[in-house]
Amino acid sequence: MCGITGGIWTDPGVAIDASSLATMTDALRHRGPDDHGRLVSEFFHQPPYAAVPGVALGFRRLSIIDLEGGKQPIANEDNTIWVVFNGEIYNYKTLRRRLEGGGHRFQTDCDSETIVHLYEDEGEDCFRHLNGMFAIAIWDSRRRRLVLGRDRLGQKPLVYRREAKRLLFASELKSLLLAPNVPREVDPNAVDEYLTYQYVPHPNTIFRGIHKLPPGSRAVFEGDKLTIDEYWQPDLTIERQIPSSDAARELRSLLESSVQLRMQSDVPLGAFLSGGVDSSLIAALMQKHSPERIKTFCIGFPVAEYDESAHAERVANHIGSEHRRFEVKPDAVDVLPKLIWHFDEPFADSSAIPTWYVSQWTREHVTVALSGDGGDELFAGYPRYKAVRLAQLFDRAPPLRMLAASPLWRFAPASSRQKSRIRQFKRFSEALRMSPQRRYLDWISIFNESRRADLYDEQFLAQLADSDPLEFLDARYRQVNSRDVISAVSLTDLRTYLPCDLMTKVDIASMAHSLEVRQPFLDYRVVEFAASLPAKLKYRFGRGKRILQTAFRGLIPDEIWKRKKMGFGVPLDHWFRGELKPLAHDVLMDQTARDRGFFQNDSVARLIAEHIEGRFDHSHRLWALLVLELWLREWATTPIQSAAGSG
């Protein structure tokens, strides 16, 4: 696992010199502490011949495979193709045998050299042959072009900035921002998206003019022109009619193969084990295919309703792993300044805290860890899908829907507890008056549309372009809305929430500690197979992951299949009424925050008061606002008012 950075330019006036490249590369040291490499090729023009662009490639390495070899940038035999690469290619040995049979000669045993020779044969189509997680930059001096590629599910990050006569790229924003003459202009629409989703969705970043390469996409900069397209376009409208027994047998084969591929390593590896179905399955499959006891790691909390560690220990005892538990306490939020720096953008998923700590503690024992990410999206595991199914039943019965959606329900008395049945039904009733897409966004939003309207100051509203954050989710939903509603929503989550939230969280938190995390559920073969299964094989009687239980019954304790999903949250509601209460007030209500002109101060004060007094659980909204304000103080050097009028 590594970090990459660099750029290409067609004008020497915007060059990246060796000193700048070193600075950009060193900013990624945490991603690769073991080694570094840099290449700078100056702009060259000798009329009447075509100019050769200048190129800079920077690399930081975390050594996993071929510890002695594997240095980057790495080139082909005549130094005309150069590659820097972050990630792992799990099928590189199979590809290597094919390439050697075609006459290619290898100098190392690493997966990065496979990319070089594969590009020689396949050109920009090389990415679709790779089974792995990756962000790749390829300098092709023969064609005078730079090619970028990102893995199918967005496991590895890649940001870029297109300028006149220059293209910059990096694994993280902090590196790209260190390139010469890159402005830091906060995009108001990105702030709006962040407060909707708790992340800034691709292709946007929080900064104007800087973008994320979407998952499953490639970018080609050639002749001063940038072209971006998808190399992976699975047809998610296809649904296979397959018997449950056949589906279970095929799933067993695919997932076991995926786990075995991801156990390739020349350094110690283990597994995250939360005690939920997904991580338990991955750990059990690892132990099944390991000649030694695997190492498993979990997080615990002193607040019982958030603590899954007893279930994790039960699984560890069942499979025979060497297990370790770590506890996260309220003072763990002291890590917040480090999270703000490492995440580069405002990121409001509070489970970044336990992910940070489990990564830190796991790294003390192993260099690679496998996780269960992706199981909920692929096999309909989120509890919110119950509401999706129920809403569909109301949609199919118009008279019942009219009754349930009646505005009269808002006058019904409700408990002060946010999760009371009456309060939940009132919110459900309001959502029934919306389209399925808008309804789902309302349920998953940190601040839904009405709350954002109540929060924003008129000065901030005036700077928002005429765009709707729903479009990001809606564009993916439209691609699968011919499927049943559970499939449509879960596959939408697969292409939105998973890459933008879960993969971002795991990548940044783990790489901050130089830990590589691999996700067997996200092998594209598993993804394509699971996506093709009908919902009836995954979801029945209000519970998901049915086909997983059919395929792997007995591998983990029966009670793990039956227990209610908890998620990987932290007790923010308790913390904001206790240890975090002074911080929330001091940061959100001080003069610096009040003078920004983003939010109505009375609205922010009301959120704090309602939460502290126990009238409503605003903990996730307060966390999002707190993270945003701290991020602005750390990263944003240009006032948003100026940014809105630029460009």
C-alpha positions in Angstrom: 0.0 0.0 0.0 1.4 3.4 -1.0 0.8 7.0 -1.9 1.2 8.5 -5.4 1.4 12.0 -6.6 2.6 14.1 -9.6 1.5 15.7 -12.8 2.0 16.4 -16.5 2.4 19.8 -18.2 2.7 21.2 -21.7 4.1 24.6 -20.7 7.4 24.9 -18.8 5.9 27.9 -16.9 3.7 25.5 -14.9 6.3 22.8 -14.3 6.6 20.7 -11.1 10.3 20.9 -10.2 12.2 18.3 -8.2 11.9 20.2 -5.0 8.1 20.6 -5.3 7.7 16.9 -6.2 9.7 16.0 -3.1 7.4 18.1 -0.9 4.3 16.6 -2.5 5.6 13.1 -2.0 6.7 13.6 1.6 3.2 14.7 2.5 2.2 11.1 1.9 4.9 9.6 4.1 2.3 8.0 6.4 0.9 6.0 3.5 4.3 4.6 2.7 7.0 4.8 5.3 9.3 2.1 3.9 10.6 3.7 0.8 10.2 6.5 -1.7 10.9 7.2 -5.4 10.6 10.1 -7.8 10.9 10.8 -11.5 11.0 14.2 -13.2 11.1 14.4 -16.9 11.4 18.0 -18.2 9.3 19.6 -20.9 11.2 19.3 -24.2 10.5 20.9 -27.5 12.7 21.0 -30.6 10.9 22.3 -33.7 9.7 21.1 -36.0 9.1 18.0 -33.9 6.1 17.8 -31.5 6.8 18.8 -27.9 7.3 16.2 -25.2 5.3 17.1 -22.1 7.0 17.4 -18.7 6.1 14.8 -16.2 6.6 14.3 -12.5 5.9 11.0 -10.6 6.2 10.7 -6.9 5.8 7.5 -4.7 5.8 6.5 -1.1 5.9 2.7 -0.4 4.5 0.4 2.3 6.2 -2.9 1.5 3.8 -5.8 1.3 4.9 -8.1 -1.5 8.5 -8.5 -2.9 10.0 -6.5 0.0 13.4 -6.1 -1.6 12.1 -5.3 -5.1 9.0 -3.4 -6.0 10.6 0.0 -6.1 8.6 2.7 -7.9 8.4 4.5 -10.3 8.9 1.3 -12.3 9.5 1.1 -16.0 9.5 -1.3 -18.9 12.7 -2.6 -20.6 13.4 0.5 -22.6 12.1 3.1 -20.1 9.3 4.3 -22.3 6.5 3.3 -19.9 6.6 4.4 -16.3 4.1 3.5 -13.5 3.4 4.6 -10.0 0.7 2.6 -8.2 -1.1 2.5 -4.9 -2.9 -0.7 -3.9 -2.7 -4.4 -4.5 -3.3 -6.5 -7.7 -4.5 -9.9 -6.4 -4.4 -11.7 -9.7 -1.0 -10.5 -10.7 0.6 -13.9 -10.7 -2.0 -15.2 -13.3 -1.5 -12.1 -15.4 2.3 -12.4 -15.1 2.2 -16.0 -16.5 0.2 -14.8 -19.4 2.5 -11.9 -20.1 5.7 -14.0 -19.8 4.1 -16.4 -22.3 3.8 -13.4 -24.6 7.5 -12.6 -24.4 7.6 -10.0 -21.6 10.6 -10.2 -19.3 10.2 -9.3 -15.6 12.9 -7.9 -13.3 11.0 -8.2 -10.0 8.4 -10.3 -8.3 6.0 -7.4 -7.5 2.5 -6.7 -8.8 3.4 -3.2 -10.0 5.6 -4.5 -12.8 2.7 -6.5 -14.1 0.8 -3.3 -14.7 3.7 -2.0 -16.8 3.7 -4.9 -19.2 -0.1 -5.3 -19.2 -0.3 -1.7 -20.4 2.2 -2.4 -23.2 -0.3 -5.1 -24.4 -3.6 -3.6 -23.6 -3.1 0.1 -23.5 -5.7 2.0 -21.4 -7.9 -1.1 -21.4 -5.4 -2.7 -18.9 -7.5 -1.7 -15.9 -10.4 -4.1 -16.7 -8.0 -7.1 -16.4 -7.0 -6.2 -12.9 -8.6 -7.8 -9.8 -7.6 -5.6 -7.0 -7.8 -2.2 -5.3 -5.7 0.5 -7.0 -5.0 4.0 -8.0 -2.6 4.0 -10.9 -0.7 6.6 -13.0 1.0 5.6 -16.2 3.4 7.8 -18.2 3.6 6.7 -21.8 6.4 8.6 -23.3 5.9 7.1 -26.8 2.4 8.5 -27.0 3.2 11.5 -24.8 0.2 10.8 -22.5 -0.6 10.3 -18.9 -3.2 7.6 -18.0 -4.9 7.4 -14.6 -7.1 4.6 -13.3 -9.0 3.8 -10.2 -10.4 0.5 -9.0 -14.0 -0.5 -9.6 -15.4 0.1 -6.1 -13.4 3.1 -5.1 -11.3 1.4 -2.5 -8.2 3.5 -3.2 -8.5 7.3 -3.6 -7.3 9.4 -6.5 -7.8 13.2 -6.8 -6.9 15.4 -9.7 -6.8 19.1 -10.9 -7.1 20.1 -14.5 -5.6 23.4 -15.3 -4.6 25.2 -18.5 -1.5 23.3 -19.7 -1.3 21.0 -16.7 -2.9 18.0 -14.9 -2.1 17.2 -11.3 -3.0 14.0 -9.4 -2.4 12.6 -5.9 -3.7 10.0 -3.5 -4.7 12.7 -1.1 -5.6 16.3 -1.3 -2.9 17.4 1.0 -0.3 16.3 -1.5 -2.0 18.0 -4.5 -2.4 21.3 -2.6 1.4 21.5 -2.3 1.9 21.7 -6.0 2.9 25.1 -7.2 0.1 27.7 -7.4 -2.8 25.5 -6.4 -5.6 27.7 -4.7 -7.7 26.5 -1.8 -11.1 27.7 -2.8 -13.9 26.2 -0.8 -16.9 25.2 -2.9 -20.3 26.2 -1.3 -22.1 23.4 -3.2 -19.7 20.9 -1.8 -20.5 22.1 1.7 -24.2 21.6 0.9 -23.5 18.1 -0.3 -21.4 17.4 2.8 -24.2 18.4 5.2 -26.5 16.2 3.2 -24.5 13.0 2.9 -21.8 13.5 5.7 -19.2 13.3 2.9 -18.5 15.2 -0.4 -19.5 12.8 -3.2 -17.4 12.2 -6.3 -16.5 13.7 -8.6 -16.5 16.8 -6.4 -14.1 17.6 -3.6 -14.5 20.4 -1.0 -12.2 22.6 -3.1 -13.3 24.2 -6.3 -11.4 22.9 -9.3 -10.2 19.7 -7.7 -12.0 16.5 -8.4 -12.1 12.8 -7.4 -11.7 10.3 -10.2 -14.9 8.2 -9.9 -14.6 4.5 -9.1 -14.2 2.2 -12.1 -13.0 5.2 -14.2 -9.8 6.1 -16.2 -8.5 9.5 -17.3 -6.2 10.1 -20.3 -4.3 13.4 -20.7 -3.0 13.5 -24.3 -2.4 16.5 -26.6 -3.5 18.9 -23.8 -6.9 17.2 -23.7 -8.3 15.3 -20.7 -10.8 12.5 -21.4 -12.5 10.6 -18.6 -14.7 7.5 -19.0 -15.8 4.3 -17.2 -13.9 1.1 -17.9 -16.2 -0.9 -15.7 -19.9 -0.7 -16.4 -21.7 -3.7 -15.0 -25.3 -4.1 -16.1 -27.1 -3.9 -12.8 -30.5 -4.3 -14.4 -29.8 -8.0 -15.0 -31.4 -10.4 -12.5 -30.5 -14.1 -12.5 -33.2 -16.6 -11.8 -31.2 -19.2 -9.9 -32.1 -21.8 -7.2 -31.0 -20.9 -3.7 -28.8 -24.0 -3.5 -27.0 -23.1 -6.7 -26.5 -19.5 -5.7 -25.1 -20.6 -2.3 -22.7 -23.0 -3.9 -21.4 -20.3 -6.4 -21.2 -17.7 -3.6 -19.1 -20.1 -1.4 -16.7 -20.6 -4.3 -16.3 -16.9 -5.1 -15.9 -15.6 -1.6 -13.5 -18.3 -0.6 -11.4 -17.6 -3.7 -11.5 -13.9 -2.8 -10.3 -14.4 0.7 -7.5 -16.7 -0.4 -6.3 -14.2 -2.9 -6.3 -11.4 -0.3 -4.2 -13.6 2.1 -1.2 -13.2 -0.2 1.4 -11.3 1.8 5.1 -11.3 2.7 4.2 -9.5 6.0 2.0 -10.5 9.0 -1.8 -10.2 8.4 -4.9 -10.4 10.5 -8.6 -9.4 10.5 -11.0 -6.8 11.9 -13.6 -8.6 13.9 -16.6 -6.6 15.0 -18.9 -9.5 15.9 -21.3 -8.8 13.1 -22.0 -11.3 10.3 -19.7 -9.9 7.6 -16.4 -9.5 9.6 -17.1 -12.8 11.3 -17.5 -14.6 8.0 -14.2 -13.1 6.6 -12.3 -14.0 9.8 -13.7 -17.6 9.7 -12.8 -18.1 6.1 -9.3 -16.8 6.8 -8.9 -19.2 9.7 -10.2 -22.1 7.5 -7.5 -21.4 4.9 -4.6 -20.6 7.3 -2.3 -23.2 8.7 -1.8 -21.0 11.8 -4.1 -19.1 14.2 -5.0 -15.9 12.6 -5.0 -12.6 14.6 -8.3 -10.8 15.1 -8.9 -7.3 16.5 -12.0 -5.6 17.8 -13.1 -2.3 19.4 -15.2 -2.0 22.6 -17.1 0.8 24.3 -18.0 1.5 27.9 -21.6 2.2 26.8 -23.2 -1.2 26.5 -25.6 -0.4 23.6 -22.6 0.4 21.4 -20.4 -2.5 22.5 -20.2 -5.5 20.2 -17.0 -6.9 21.7 -18.6 -9.8 23.5 -19.9 -11.1 20.2 -16.5 -10.7 18.6 -14.9 -12.7 21.4 -17.6 -15.4 20.9 -16.7 -15.6 17.2 -13.0 -15.6 18.0 -13.4 -18.5 20.4 -15.5 -20.4 17.8 -13.0 -20.1 15.0 -9.9 -20.3 17.2 -8.3 -17.0 16.4 -5.8 -15.1 18.5 -8.0 -12.2 19.6 -7.4 -8.7 21.0 -9.9 -6.1 22.3 -9.4 -2.4 22.6 -11.7 0.0 24.3 -12.7 3.5 23.0 -13.6 6.0 25.7 -14.9 9.6 25.4 -11.3 11.0 25.6 -10.7 9.2 22.3 -12.2 12.3 20.7 -8.9 14.0 21.5 -7.8 12.4 18.2 -10.2 14.8 16.3 -7.4 17.2 15.2 -5.5 14.3 13.7 -8.7 13.1 11.9 -9.2 16.6 10.5 -5.7 16.7 9.1 -5.7 13.2 7.6 -9.1 13.3 6.0 -8.4 16.5 4.0 -12.1 17.1 3.5 -14.8 17.5 6.1 -16.0 13.9 6.9 -18.8 13.4 9.4 -19.0 9.6 9.8 -18.2 9.4 13.5 -17.2 5.7 13.1 -13.9 7.1 11.8 -13.0 7.3 15.5 -13.1 3.6 16.2 -11.8 2.8 12.8 -8.8 5.1 13.5 -8.1 3.3 16.8 -8.6 -0.2 15.6 -6.2 0.6 12.8 -3.6 2.1 15.1 -3.7 -0.9 17.5 -3.9 -3.5 14.8 -0.8 -2.0 13.1 1.2 -2.8 16.3 0.7 -6.5 15.5 0.2 -6.9 11.7 0.7 -4.9 8.5 -2.3 -6.2 6.6 -5.9 -6.7 7.9 -9.0 -8.0 6.1 -12.4 -6.5 6.8 -16.1 -7.3 6.1 -16.9 -4.0 4.3 -19.4 -4.4 1.4 -21.5 -7.2 2.9 -24.4 -4.9 3.8 -24.7 -3.3 0.4 -24.3 -6.6 -1.5 -26.7 -8.6 0.6 -29.2 -6.1 1.9 -28.0 -5.9 5.5 -28.9 -2.4 6.6 -31.8 -2.0 9.0 -33.1 1.0 7.0 -34.1 -1.4 4.3 -37.1 -2.3 6.5 -38.5 1.2 6.0 -37.8 1.0 2.3 -39.8 -2.3 2.0 -42.7 -0.9 4.2 -42.9 2.3 2.1 -43.2 0.2 -1.0 -46.1 -1.7 0.5 -47.8 1.7 1.2 -47.0 2.9 -2.4 -48.9 -0.1 -3.7 -52.0 0.6 -1.7 -53.0 4.3 -2.5 -55.8 4.6 0.1 -53.5 3.3 2.9 -50.7 5.6 1.6 -53.0 8.6 1.7 -54.0 7.9 5.3 -50.5 7.2 6.5 -49.1 10.3 4.6 -51.8 12.6 6.0 -50.4 15.9 7.4 -52.7 15.4 10.4 -50.1 13.0 11.9 -47.8 15.9 12.7 -50.2 16.9 15.5 -49.9 13.5 17.2 -48.0 13.8 20.5 -44.5 12.3 20.5 -41.9 11.3 23.0 -38.9 13.5 23.4 -36.8 10.4 22.4 -35.8 10.6 18.7 -36.2 6.8 18.4 -39.7 6.6 19.9 -42.2 4.8 17.8 -44.5 7.8 17.3 -41.6 10.0 16.3 -40.3 7.4 13.8 -43.8 7.0 12.3 -44.3 10.8 12.0 -41.0 11.0 10.0 -42.1 7.9 8.0 -45.4 9.6 7.3 -43.7 12.8 6.0 -41.5 10.7 3.7 -44.5 8.9 2.1 -45.4 12.1 0.3 -42.0 12.0 -1.5 -40.6 10.1 -4.5 -38.8 6.9 -3.5 -35.4 8.5 -4.3 -36.2 11.7 -2.3 -37.6 9.6 0.5 -34.5 7.5 0.8 -32.2 10.6 0.7 -34.4 12.1 3.5 -33.9 9.1 5.6 -30.1 8.8 5.2 -29.4 12.6 5.3 -27.6 14.2 8.2 -29.5 17.5 7.4 -32.4 16.9 5.1 -33.7 19.6 2.7 -35.9 21.3 5.2 -33.3 21.3 8.0 -30.6 22.7 5.7 -33.0 25.5 4.6 -33.5 26.3 8.3 -29.8 26.2 9.0 -28.3 28.3 6.2 -27.8 32.0 6.4 -29.1 34.1 3.5 -25.6 35.1 2.6 -24.6 31.4 2.2 -27.8 30.5 0.3 -27.1 33.2 -2.3 -23.8 31.5 -3.2 -25.3 28.1 -3.9 -25.6 27.2 -7.6 -29.0 26.0 -8.8 -28.2 22.3 -8.1 -29.7 19.6 -5.9 -27.6 17.2 -3.8 -30.2 14.5 -4.6 -28.9 14.3 -8.2 -25.8 12.3 -7.0 -28.0 9.6 -5.5 -30.8 9.9 -8.1 -28.4 9.4 -11.1 -27.3 6.0 -9.6 -30.9 5.1 -8.6 -32.2 5.6 -12.1 -29.7 3.0 -13.4 -31.3 0.3 -11.2 -34.9 1.4 -10.8 -36.2 -1.4 -13.0 -35.2 -3.8 -10.2 -37.3 -4.4 -7.0 -37.0 -1.7 -4.4 -34.6 -3.5 -2.1 -32.2 -4.3 -4.9 -32.5 -0.7 -6.3 -31.7 0.9 -2.9 -28.9 -1.5 -1.9 -27.2 -1.2 -5.3 -27.5 2.5 -5.1 -25.7 2.4 -1.7 -23.0 0.2 -3.4 -22.2 3.0 -5.8 -22.6 6.0 -3.4 -22.3 5.3 0.3 -19.8 2.5 0.0 -17.1 4.3 -2.0 -17.7 7.8 -0.7 -18.1 7.0 2.9 -17.0 3.5 3.9 -14.0 3.2 1.6 -12.8 6.7 2.3 -13.1 6.1 6.1 -11.2 2.8 6.0 -8.5 4.0 3.6 -7.6 7.2 5.4 -7.9 5.8 8.9 -5.8 2.7 8.1 -3.2 4.5 5.9 -2.7 7.1 8.6 -1.1 4.2 10.5 0.5 2.5 7.5 -1.9 -0.4 7.7 -3.3 -2.0 4.6 -6.9 -3.1 4.7 -8.4 -5.5 2.2 -12.1 -6.2 1.5 -12.9 -9.7 0.1 -16.6 -8.9 -0.4 -15.4 -6.2 -3.0 -13.8 -8.6 -5.3 -15.5 -7.6 -8.6 -16.5 -11.2 -9.3 -18.3 -11.4 -5.9 -19.9 -7.9 -6.6 -21.2 -8.8 -10.0 -22.6 -12.1 -8.8 -24.3 -10.7 -5.7 -25.7 -7.8 -7.7 -27.4 -10.2 -10.1 -29.2 -12.1 -7.4 -32.9 -11.4 -6.8 -33.9 -9.7 -3.6 -35.8 -12.8 -2.4 -32.5 -14.7 -2.0 -31.1 -11.9 0.2 -34.0 -10.3 2.1 -37.0 -12.0 3.7 -39.2 -11.2 6.7 -37.4 -8.0 7.5 -33.9 -9.5 7.5 -31.1 -9.5 5.0 -28.1 -11.7 4.2 -30.3 -14.8 3.8 -28.1 -16.2 1.0 -25.0 -15.7 3.1 -26.6 -17.8 5.9 -27.5 -20.5 3.4 -24.0 -20.6 2.0 -22.0 -20.4 5.2 -24.3 -21.9 7.9 -22.2 -23.5 10.7 -19.1 -21.5 9.9 -19.9 -18.9 12.6 -22.1 -19.3 15.7 -25.8 -19.4 15.1 -26.5 -16.5 17.4 -24.4 -14.2 15.2 -26.9 -14.8 12.3 -29.8 -14.0 14.6 -28.6 -11.0 16.5 -29.7 -7.5 15.6 -27.2 -5.4 13.6 -25.6 -2.7 15.7 -23.3 -0.9 13.2 -19.9 0.6 14.0 -21.1 3.7 15.7 -19.8 5.7 18.7 -22.0 7.0 21.6 -22.1 10.6 20.3 -25.5 11.2 21.9 -24.0 10.5 25.3 -20.8 12.4 24.6 -22.5 15.6 23.5 -24.4 15.7 26.7 -21.2 15.0 28.7 -17.6 15.3 27.8 -18.1 16.9 24.3 -20.7 19.5 25.5 -18.1 22.3 26.2 -16.3 21.6 22.9 -19.4 21.8 20.8 -20.4 25.1 22.4 -17.0 26.6 22.4 -16.3 25.8 18.7 -19.7 26.3 17.1 -20.8 29.4 19.0 -17.5 31.3 19.1 -17.0 34.5 17.1 -14.9 32.8 14.4 -17.7 30.4 13.5 -20.4 33.0 13.9 -18.6 35.4 11.5 -18.4 33.0 8.6 -21.8 33.7 7.4 -22.6 30.1 6.6 -25.3 29.4 9.2 -28.0 31.2 11.2 -26.5 31.4 14.7 -29.9 31.0 16.3 -30.4 27.7 14.4 -27.1 26.3 15.6 -27.8 27.4 19.2 -31.2 25.7 19.0 -29.6 22.4 17.9 -27.2 22.5 20.8 -29.9 23.3 23.3 -32.4 20.7 22.1 -29.7 18.0 22.3 -28.3 18.9 25.7 -31.8 19.2 27.1 -32.7 15.8 25.8 -35.5 17.0 23.5 -34.0 15.6 20.4 -30.9 13.6 19.3 -28.9 16.0 17.2 -25.6 14.3 17.9 -24.8 13.5 14.3 -25.7 17.0 13.1 -23.6 18.6 15.8 -20.8 16.3 14.9 -21.0 17.3 11.2 -21.0 21.0 12.1 -18.1 20.5 14.6 -16.0 18.7 12.0 -16.8 21.3 9.3 -15.8 24.2 11.5 -12.6 22.5 12.7 -11.8 21.6 9.1 -12.2 25.2 7.9 -9.8 26.4 10.5 -7.2 23.8 9.5 -7.5 23.8 5.7 -9.4 26.7 4.2 -7.3 29.7 3.6 -9.6 31.5 1.2 -13.0 32.9 2.4 -15.9 31.1 0.9 -17.3 34.5 -0.3 -14.3 35.0 -2.5 -14.4 31.4 -3.7 -18.0 31.8 -4.8 -17.1 34.6 -7.1 -14.0 33.2 -8.6 -13.4 31.0 -11.6 
